[in-house]
């Protein structure tokens, strides 16, 4: 005779809430987390493992979420810590970052042939063909960044996390995050500049010290997600061009967050959560 049938597990109210909440997070934020993982891991198998780990952690830790922050921001914090853990496990740096002096635009003889912002700082539309070239160049360049620079940049530009939150997730000071993100942006700008149409660079209006201060102010404004605080009429044509290039490179970087999550990956995550419930 068949043995006794084990009673079906009855989910607690807490389990149901966690499962439903994480399912909503998966639907809303899964594609962006998957895009992040692909850029960080470089291959689909590792990316799928990382995404599954992020959502399993979200399920396990849902009881700690107090509703004081946006659930998506909370999820991205988990993703950031997962990135940091993977970086530590790999250990070391895979490449050297060029010196800051090599990333500065002072000696360049050409600039991108793209429209300049309007007088009120509004970005001008860029031709689709140029935008595609910029995106391809930026996407390739990101993969060449050493991980200590690539991870903060992606968390900042793709997940749009504040500098302080990136620092907390990676256990580094906010000023270190800013330094790494700024250098990475300058490198992406150079990589993009080599691929898009160019024109002769005009001479700068100010001396190098003033230009450096303006560049720092621009990078700080990008950190805050705000427009440049100095009017376009104050900037010389060369500075306006460099800042437009930085904006285009940032937009190309942000475009990497676009995309979809394969249905097979979504099913694998939901099945992993289901197994977690059964075994807990």
C-alpha positions as CSV (number, residue, x, y, z in Angstrom):
1,X,0.0,0.0,0.0
2,X,1.2,3.5,-0.7
3,X,2.7,5.3,2.3
4,X,1.0,8.4,3.8
5,X,1.0,11.5,1.8
6,X,2.9,14.4,3.3
7,X,0.7,17.3,4.0
8,X,1.0,20.2,1.5
9,X,3.0,23.1,2.8
10,X,0.9,26.1,3.6
11,X,2.6,29.4,2.9
12,X,2.5,31.9,5.7
13,X,1.1,35.4,5.1
14,X,4.7,36.7,5.1
15,X,5.7,34.2,2.4
16,X,2.8,35.2,0.2
17,X,3.6,38.9,0.6
18,X,7.3,38.3,-0.2
19,X,6.6,36.2,-3.2
20,X,4.1,38.7,-4.7
21,X,6.4,41.6,-4.0
22,X,9.4,40.0,-5.6
23,X,7.3,38.9,-8.6
24,X,6.3,42.6,-9.1
25,X,9.9,43.6,-8.8
26,X,10.9,41.0,-11.3
27,X,8.3,42.2,-13.8
28,X,9.3,45.9,-13.4
29,X,13.0,45.8,-12.9
30,X,14.1,42.4,-14.1
31,X,15.1,43.6,-17.6
32,X,17.3,46.3,-16.3
33,X,19.0,44.0,-13.7
34,X,19.6,41.5,-16.5
35,X,21.1,44.1,-18.8
36,X,23.4,45.2,-15.9
37,X,24.5,41.6,-15.3
38,X,25.3,41.0,-18.9
39,X,27.5,44.1,-19.0
40,X,29.3,43.1,-15.8
41,X,29.7,39.4,-16.4
42,X,30.4,39.4,-20.1
43,X,28.6,36.1,-20.7
44,X,25.0,35.0,-20.4
45,X,25.5,32.0,-18.1
46,X,27.2,34.1,-15.4
47,X,24.6,36.9,-15.9
48,X,21.8,34.5,-15.3
49,X,23.4,33.3,-12.1
50,X,23.8,36.8,-10.9
51,X,20.2,37.8,-11.6
52,X,18.9,34.7,-9.9
53,X,21.0,35.5,-6.9
54,X,19.7,39.1,-6.7
55,X,16.1,38.1,-6.8
56,X,16.6,35.2,-4.4
57,X,18.2,37.6,-2.0
58,X,15.3,40.0,-2.4
59,X,12.9,37.2,-1.5
60,X,14.9,36.1,1.5
61,X,15.3,39.7,2.8
62,X,11.8,41.1,2.0
63,X,10.9,41.0,5.7
64,X,13.7,43.5,6.3
65,X,12.2,46.1,3.8
66,X,10.4,48.8,5.9
67,X,9.0,50.8,3.0
68,X,11.2,53.8,3.8
69,X,12.7,53.7,0.3
70,X,11.4,52.9,-3.1
71,X,11.3,49.0,-3.6
72,X,13.2,49.4,-6.8
73,X,16.0,51.4,-5.1
74,X,16.1,48.7,-2.4
75,X,16.4,46.0,-5.1
76,X,19.2,47.9,-6.9
77,X,21.1,48.1,-3.6
78,X,21.0,44.3,-3.5
79,X,22.2,44.2,-7.1
80,X,25.1,46.6,-6.2
81,X,26.2,44.5,-3.3
82,X,26.1,41.4,-5.5
83,X,28.3,43.1,-8.1
84,X,30.8,44.0,-5.3
85,X,30.8,40.4,-4.1
86,X,31.5,39.1,-7.6
87,X,34.3,41.7,-8.0
88,X,36.0,40.6,-4.8
89,X,35.8,36.9,-5.7
90,X,37.5,37.6,-9.0
91,X,40.2,39.6,-7.3
92,X,42.7,41.9,-8.8
93,X,42.2,44.3,-11.8
94,X,42.2,43.0,-15.3
95,X,43.5,46.2,-17.0
96,X,45.2,49.5,-16.1
97,X,43.3,52.7,-16.5
98,X,44.9,55.5,-18.5
99,X,46.4,58.4,-16.5
100,X,44.1,61.3,-16.0
101,X,46.3,63.5,-18.1
102,X,45.7,61.2,-21.1
103,X,41.9,61.5,-20.7
104,X,41.8,65.3,-20.7
105,X,40.6,67.0,-24.0
106,X,43.3,69.8,-24.0
107,X,45.5,68.5,-26.8
108,X,42.8,67.1,-29.1
109,X,42.6,68.7,-32.5
110,X,39.1,67.6,-33.4
111,X,35.6,67.4,-31.8
112,X,32.5,65.4,-32.6
113,X,30.4,66.9,-35.4
114,X,27.2,66.8,-33.3
115,X,24.7,69.6,-32.6
116,X,25.5,71.9,-29.7
117,X,23.0,72.4,-26.9
118,X,20.7,75.4,-27.1
119,X,21.4,78.6,-25.2
120,X,19.2,77.3,-22.3
121,X,21.3,74.1,-22.1
122,X,18.6,71.9,-23.8
123,X,20.3,69.0,-25.5
124,X,20.0,69.0,-29.3
125,X,18.8,65.9,-31.2
126,X,21.5,63.7,-32.7
127,X,21.2,61.8,-36.0
128,X,20.2,58.2,-35.4
129,X,23.2,56.9,-37.3
130,X,25.6,58.9,-35.1
131,X,23.8,57.8,-32.0
132,X,24.2,54.2,-33.1
133,X,27.9,54.6,-33.6
134,X,28.2,56.3,-30.2
135,X,26.3,53.6,-28.5
136,X,28.4,50.8,-30.1
137,X,31.7,52.5,-29.2
138,X,30.6,53.2,-25.6
139,X,29.3,49.6,-25.1
140,X,32.6,48.2,-26.3
141,X,34.7,50.6,-24.2
142,X,32.8,49.8,-21.0
143,X,33.9,46.1,-21.4
144,X,37.5,47.3,-21.5
145,X,37.3,49.2,-18.2
146,X,39.0,47.7,-15.2
147,X,36.3,46.4,-12.8
148,X,37.0,49.0,-10.1
149,X,36.0,51.6,-12.6
150,X,33.4,49.6,-14.6
151,X,31.2,48.6,-11.7
152,X,30.8,52.1,-10.1
153,X,30.1,53.6,-13.6
154,X,27.4,51.0,-14.5
155,X,25.7,51.3,-11.1
156,X,25.7,55.1,-11.5
157,X,24.7,55.4,-15.1
158,X,22.6,52.2,-15.7
159,X,20.9,51.9,-12.4
160,X,21.0,55.6,-11.7
161,X,22.0,55.1,-8.1
162,X,23.3,58.2,-6.1
163,X,27.0,58.4,-5.6
164,X,26.6,57.8,-1.9
165,X,24.6,54.6,-2.4
166,X,27.1,53.3,-4.9
167,X,29.9,53.9,-2.3
168,X,27.9,52.2,0.4
169,X,27.2,49.1,-1.7
170,X,30.9,48.9,-2.8
171,X,32.3,49.8,0.6
172,X,34.3,52.7,-0.8
173,X,34.2,56.4,0.0
174,X,31.8,58.6,-2.1
175,X,34.8,60.7,-3.3
176,X,36.5,57.5,-4.6
177,X,33.3,56.7,-6.5
178,X,33.2,60.1,-8.0
179,X,36.9,59.9,-9.1
180,X,36.4,56.6,-10.7
181,X,33.1,57.5,-12.4
182,X,34.6,60.8,-13.7
183,X,37.6,59.0,-15.2
184,X,35.5,56.3,-16.8
185,X,33.2,59.0,-18.4
186,X,36.2,60.7,-19.9
187,X,37.5,57.4,-21.3
188,X,34.1,56.6,-22.8
189,X,34.0,60.0,-24.4
190,X,37.4,59.4,-26.0
191,X,36.3,56.0,-27.3
192,X,33.1,57.5,-28.7
193,X,35.0,60.4,-30.4
194,X,37.0,57.9,-32.5
195,X,33.8,56.5,-34.0
196,X,31.6,59.5,-34.8
197,X,32.1,62.1,-37.5
198,X,34.5,64.9,-36.4
199,X,35.4,68.5,-37.2
200,X,38.3,70.7,-36.4
201,X,38.4,71.7,-32.7
202,X,38.2,75.5,-32.1
203,X,40.7,77.1,-29.8
204,X,39.7,77.3,-26.1
205,X,38.6,80.8,-24.9
206,X,40.0,80.3,-21.4
207,X,43.2,79.1,-19.9
208,X,43.6,75.5,-18.8
209,X,42.8,76.1,-15.1
210,X,39.4,77.7,-16.0
211,X,38.6,74.9,-18.4
212,X,39.5,72.3,-15.8
213,X,37.1,74.0,-13.3
214,X,34.3,74.0,-15.9
215,X,34.9,70.4,-16.7
216,X,34.8,69.4,-13.0
217,X,31.5,71.4,-12.6
218,X,30.1,69.5,-15.6
219,X,31.0,66.1,-14.2
220,X,29.6,67.0,-10.8
221,X,26.3,68.1,-12.4
222,X,26.2,64.8,-14.2
223,X,26.6,63.0,-10.9
224,X,23.5,64.8,-9.5
225,X,21.5,64.2,-12.6
226,X,21.0,68.0,-13.2
227,X,21.6,70.4,-15.9
228,X,24.9,72.3,-16.1
229,X,24.6,75.2,-13.7
230,X,26.6,77.7,-15.9
231,X,24.9,79.4,-18.9
232,X,25.9,78.3,-22.3
233,X,26.7,81.9,-23.2
234,X,29.6,81.7,-20.7
235,X,31.2,78.6,-22.3
236,X,33.4,78.8,-25.3
237,X,32.6,76.6,-28.3
238,X,35.2,74.0,-27.4
239,X,33.8,73.5,-23.9
240,X,30.3,73.3,-25.2
241,X,31.5,70.6,-27.7
242,X,33.2,68.6,-25.0
243,X,30.2,68.7,-22.7
244,X,27.9,67.7,-25.6
245,X,30.2,64.7,-26.2
246,X,30.0,63.7,-22.5
247,X,26.2,64.0,-22.6
248,X,26.1,61.7,-25.7
249,X,28.4,59.2,-24.1
250,X,26.3,59.2,-20.9
251,X,23.1,58.7,-23.0
252,X,24.8,55.8,-24.8
253,X,25.8,54.2,-21.5
254,X,22.2,54.6,-20.1
255,X,20.9,52.9,-23.3
256,X,22.5,49.6,-22.1
257,X,19.8,49.4,-19.4
258,X,17.2,49.0,-22.2
259,X,16.2,45.5,-23.3
260,X,14.2,42.6,-22.2
261,X,14.6,39.6,-19.9
262,X,14.3,36.2,-21.7
263,X,11.2,34.3,-20.6
264,X,13.5,31.3,-19.7
265,X,15.4,33.4,-17.2
266,X,12.2,34.7,-15.6
267,X,10.9,31.2,-15.2
268,X,14.2,30.0,-13.7
269,X,14.0,32.8,-11.1
270,X,10.4,32.0,-10.2
271,X,11.2,28.3,-9.9
272,X,14.2,29.1,-7.7
273,X,12.0,31.1,-5.4
274,X,9.4,28.3,-5.4
275,X,12.1,25.8,-4.4
276,X,13.3,28.2,-1.7
277,X,9.8,28.3,-0.2
278,X,9.4,24.5,-0.3
279,X,12.8,23.9,1.4
280,X,12.5,26.6,4.0
